[in-house]
């Protein structure tokens, strides 16, 4: 996450970009579908987890998360995340070839928001 360009003004930065991005990614993977849900996910973390993410002097407001997320280059972030995931996958002992692929499973219904009865 440290390679993502920070779109924020350097003046008055209170929270680390890598921590904010990690929170957003983890919260979405955990089912968050709004900026408010991302902020709620962060507020539900214990003090140790928050400190590891760099939030030692308080936590960002929902509007802080929103302002960051609307300024980010989503395509660049997706590319960086894909590279990060690729770097963390272990080579498989299974046969290789066109019929075999290594995959990372992510619940598509959660990503699309279709896990709810109305969606």
Residue frames as qw, qx, qy, qz and C-alpha x, y, z in Angstrom:
[[0.000, 0.884, 0.467, 0.000, 0.00, 0.00, 0.00],
 [0.372, -0.694, 0.065, 0.613, 2.97, 2.29, 0.52],
 [0.352, -0.029, 0.547, 0.759, 3.48, 2.58, -3.26],
 [0.130, 0.758, 0.609, 0.196, 0.04, 4.12, -3.86],
 [0.225, 0.318, -0.021, 0.921, 0.46, 7.85, -4.54],
 [0.130, -0.527, -0.628, 0.557, -1.08, 9.94, -1.76],
 [0.143, 0.621, 0.466, 0.614, -3.68, 12.30, -3.26],
 [0.367, -0.847, -0.355, 0.145, -3.96, 14.29, -0.03],
 [0.154, 0.886, -0.206, 0.386, -2.32, 17.64, 0.64],
 [0.638, 0.108, -0.582, 0.492, 0.84, 17.15, 2.72],
 [0.096, -0.346, 0.344, -0.868, -0.37, 19.85, 5.11],
 [0.586, -0.228, 0.309, -0.713, -2.29, 18.53, 8.07],
 [0.714, 0.069, -0.668, -0.200, -1.96, 14.79, 7.43],
 [0.540, -0.496, 0.465, -0.496, -3.02, 12.92, 10.56],
 [0.877, -0.050, 0.445, -0.173, -3.40, 9.34, 9.40],
 [0.263, -0.393, 0.753, 0.458, -1.06, 7.11, 7.37],
 [0.593, 0.348, -0.350, -0.636, -2.21, 6.45, 3.82],
 [0.370, 0.173, -0.908, -0.087, -1.19, 2.78, 3.99],
 [0.087, 0.146, 0.834, -0.525, -3.30, 2.32, 7.12],
 [0.489, 0.365, 0.178, -0.772, -6.34, 4.02, 5.61],
 [0.569, 0.340, -0.572, -0.484, -6.08, 1.90, 2.46],
 [0.211, 0.090, -0.963, 0.142, -5.59, -1.30, 4.45],
 [0.294, 0.241, 0.646, -0.662, -8.71, -0.50, 6.46],
 [0.572, 0.392, -0.105, -0.712, -10.73, 0.16, 3.30],
 [0.493, 0.287, -0.771, -0.283, -9.60, -3.05, 1.60],
 [0.109, -0.002, -0.942, 0.318, -10.10, -5.25, 4.67],
 [0.375, 0.270, 0.486, -0.742, -13.48, -3.74, 5.48],
 [0.618, 0.356, -0.299, -0.634, -14.74, -4.29, 1.92],
 [0.430, 0.198, -0.877, -0.085, -13.48, -7.87, 1.95],
 [0.008, 0.119, 0.852, -0.510, -15.34, -8.28, 5.25],
 [0.064, 0.582, 0.803, 0.107, -18.57, -7.10, 3.62],
 [0.029, -0.613, -0.205, 0.763, -18.59, -3.31, 3.98],
 [0.405, 0.531, 0.607, 0.430, -20.54, -1.69, 1.14],
 [0.035, 0.942, 0.182, 0.280, -20.32, 1.98, 2.12],
 [0.320, 0.544, -0.403, 0.663, -17.81, 4.46, 3.46],
 [0.538, -0.554, 0.249, -0.584, -19.77, 4.55, 6.73],
 [0.983, -0.158, -0.035, -0.082, -19.44, 0.76, 7.00],
 [0.708, 0.385, -0.335, 0.489, -15.68, 1.04, 6.39],
 [0.049, -0.589, 0.378, -0.713, -15.39, 3.60, 9.20],
 [0.799, -0.405, 0.119, -0.429, -17.52, 1.40, 11.47],
 [0.952, 0.090, -0.244, 0.162, -15.24, -1.56, 10.73],
 [0.424, 0.476, -0.412, 0.651, -12.23, 0.50, 11.83],
 [0.356, -0.539, 0.300, -0.702, -13.95, 1.68, 14.99],
 [0.928, -0.246, -0.037, -0.278, -14.80, -1.94, 15.87],
 [0.738, 0.324, -0.484, 0.341, -11.11, -2.95, 15.87],
 [0.690, -0.643, -0.195, 0.268, -9.31, -3.31, 19.18],
 [0.140, -0.951, 0.205, 0.186, -6.57, -0.87, 20.23],
 [0.583, -0.377, 0.606, 0.389, -3.75, -3.23, 19.23],
 [0.573, 0.439, 0.596, 0.353, -5.07, -3.69, 15.69],
 [0.173, 0.968, 0.176, 0.042, -5.62, 0.06, 15.30],
 [0.345, -0.817, 0.361, 0.289, -2.09, 0.79, 16.51],
 [0.636, -0.086, 0.642, 0.419, -0.64, -1.71, 14.01],
 [0.443, 0.671, 0.494, 0.330, -2.44, 0.16, 11.24],
 [0.374, 0.218, -0.018, 0.901, -0.93, 3.45, 12.45],
 [0.308, -0.695, -0.282, -0.585, -3.93, 4.91, 14.27],
 [0.539, -0.193, -0.584, 0.576, -2.35, 5.86, 17.59],
 [0.030, -0.160, -0.243, 0.956, -3.72, 9.41, 17.90],
 [0.515, 0.386, 0.313, -0.698, -7.38, 8.77, 17.31],
 [0.470, 0.248, 0.802, 0.273, -9.29, 7.49, 14.32],
 [0.016, 0.001, -0.392, -0.920, -10.43, 9.15, 11.11],
 [0.494, 0.350, 0.392, -0.692, -13.98, 10.32, 10.66],
 [0.649, 0.428, 0.626, 0.057, -16.18, 8.87, 7.94],
 [0.378, 0.914, 0.042, -0.139, -15.69, 12.06, 5.91],
 [0.201, -0.723, 0.606, 0.265, -11.91, 11.59, 6.04],
 [0.545, 0.005, 0.816, 0.192, -12.26, 8.13, 4.51],
 [0.524, 0.713, 0.461, -0.063, -14.72, 9.46, 1.92],
 [0.167, 0.930, -0.206, -0.254, -12.45, 12.35, 0.86],
 [0.313, -0.505, 0.753, 0.284, -9.54, 9.95, 0.43],
 [0.562, 0.192, 0.798, 0.103, -11.47, 7.33, -1.52],
 [0.495, 0.801, 0.311, -0.125, -12.95, 9.79, -4.03],
 [0.097, 0.897, -0.360, -0.239, -9.47, 11.15, -4.81],
 [0.553, -0.343, 0.729, 0.213, -7.78, 7.80, -5.38],
 [0.464, 0.409, -0.591, -0.518, -7.05, 6.39, -8.83],
 [0.851, -0.093, 0.368, -0.364, -9.17, 3.22, -8.58],
 [0.882, 0.429, -0.193, -0.016, -7.49, 1.52, -11.56],
 [0.309, 0.626, -0.611, 0.373, -4.03, 2.08, -10.13],
 [0.493, -0.401, 0.590, -0.498, -5.14, 0.81, -6.71],
 [0.945, 0.110, 0.150, -0.269, -6.62, -2.33, -8.31],
 [0.725, 0.546, -0.391, 0.153, -3.37, -2.97, -10.18],
 [0.025, 0.585, -0.656, 0.476, -1.30, -2.55, -7.01],
 [0.708, -0.239, 0.468, -0.472, -3.62, -4.81, -5.01],
 [0.948, 0.277, -0.070, -0.140, -3.48, -7.50, -7.70],
 [0.527, 0.584, -0.536, 0.307, 0.32, -7.38, -7.64],
 [0.294, -0.498, 0.614, -0.537, 0.33, -7.56, -3.85],
 [0.879, -0.056, 0.295, -0.372, -1.92, -10.63, -3.91],
 [0.853, 0.446, -0.269, 0.022, 0.19, -12.27, -6.63],
 [0.249, 0.623, -0.624, 0.400, 3.34, -11.75, -4.55],
 [0.431, -0.362, 0.631, -0.535, 1.76, -13.55, -1.61],
 [0.938, 0.095, -0.012, -0.333, 0.51, -16.67, -3.35],
 [0.515, -0.459, 0.714, 0.117, 2.54, -19.81, -2.89],
 [0.401, 0.349, -0.713, -0.458, 3.59, -21.87, -5.90],
 [0.873, -0.075, 0.189, -0.443, 1.38, -24.91, -6.11],
 [0.351, -0.332, 0.866, 0.131, 2.63, -28.49, -6.13],
 [0.709, 0.434, 0.502, -0.240, -0.17, -29.32, -8.54],
 [0.593, 0.210, 0.537, 0.562, 0.45, -29.92, -12.23],
 [0.069, 0.598, -0.052, -0.796, 0.80, -26.84, -14.40],
 [0.211, 0.155, 0.767, 0.586, -0.58, -26.23, -17.83],
 [0.233, -0.205, -0.307, -0.900, -3.60, -24.76, -19.60],
 [0.573, -0.438, -0.625, -0.298, -6.02, -26.93, -17.60],
 [0.605, -0.494, -0.464, 0.418, -4.63, -25.91, -14.19],
 [0.107, 0.702, -0.031, 0.703, -4.75, -22.44, -12.73],
 [0.364, -0.239, -0.605, 0.666, -3.87, -21.05, -9.35],
 [0.180, -0.671, -0.366, -0.619, -6.69, -18.92, -8.01],
 [0.051, -0.030, -0.584, 0.809, -7.60, -16.84, -5.01],
 [0.192, -0.562, -0.762, -0.258, -11.24, -17.28, -4.04],
 [0.068, 0.066, 0.308, -0.947, -13.17, -14.20, -2.97],
 [0.232, 0.511, 0.796, -0.225, -16.89, -14.38, -2.33],
 [0.122, 0.234, 0.472, 0.841, -18.33, -12.71, -5.42],
 [0.253, -0.719, -0.603, -0.235, -21.73, -12.22, -3.85],
 [0.437, -0.696, -0.240, 0.517, -20.17, -10.16, -1.09],
 [0.337, -0.185, 0.280, 0.879, -18.21, -8.12, -3.62],
 [0.049, -0.357, -0.576, -0.733, -21.36, -7.45, -5.65],
 [0.289, -0.090, 0.364, -0.881, -23.50, -6.79, -2.60],
 [0.653, -0.084, -0.508, -0.556, -25.83, -9.68, -3.55],
 [0.310, -0.009, -0.886, 0.344, -25.43, -11.43, -0.22],
 [0.278, 0.135, 0.461, -0.832, -28.41, -9.48, 1.12],
 [0.387, 0.416, 0.818, -0.087, -31.93, -10.76, 0.44],
 [0.343, 0.833, 0.246, -0.358, -32.79, -7.55, -1.46],
 [0.101, 0.822, -0.392, -0.402, -29.70, -7.58, -3.64]]
